[in-house]
Amino acid sequence: MKVPYVDDKPTQGGFGTPSDDDLGRMIRNTVESWRPRRGPDWSGVLIRIANSGPPAWLLYTAASAALVVILLAAFLVGSALQIGALGPQPVPSNLH
């Protein structure tokens, strides 16, 4: 929106402060002339998201390291709590 320049110290021959009616008319004309586009610009959004994130190799390396840490922690916790096949198995003692 273009508005006239307003200075604190008006000089002779310069623009004065626009009246409330003029300002209201300018705002109303700008608002009435605005038309939304048809739907969101998904291709532009996806390109901006892809360019703003970390590089793919860094993301995959970090995800792989996190997966290794999670699997190792699950193995150690499962061994300590004797869960499933990680714990000691009972030996049949019905031999006479």
C-alpha positions, 0 to 999 in steps of 0.5 A, spaced: 500 500 500 502 506 498 501 512 503 504 519 503 510 520 506 509 524 513 514 528 516 514 530 524 516 538 521 512 539 515 515 544 510 512 549 506 509 545 499 510 538 502 505 533 504 500 534 510 498 529 514 492 525 510 485 526 513 482 520 517 477 519 511 483 519 506 486 514 510 480 510 511 479 510 504 486 508 502 485 502 507 478 500 504 480 500 497 487 496 499 482 491 502 477 490 497 482 490 491 485 484 495 484 477 492 486 470 495 489 465 490 486 459 489 489 454 494 496 454 498 502 453 494 504 446 496 510 446 491 513 452 494 512 450 501 515 443 500 521 447 496 522 451 502 522 446 507 527 442 503 532 447 503 531 449 510 533 443 513 539 439 515 543 435 509 540 428 508 547 425 509 547 428 516 540 426 518 540 419 516 547 418 520 544 421 526 538 416 525 542 410 524 546 412 530 540 413 534 537 406 532 544 403 534 543 406 541 536 404 542 537 397 540 543 396 544 540 399 550 534 394 549 539 388 549 542 390 555 535 392 559 532 385 556 539 381 559 539 385 565 531 383 567 532 376 564 526 378 559 525 373 553 530 369 550 536 373 553 535 370 560 538 363 562 533 358 560 531 352 565 534 346 564 530 340 564 531 336 571 527 329 570 533 325 569 533 319 574 
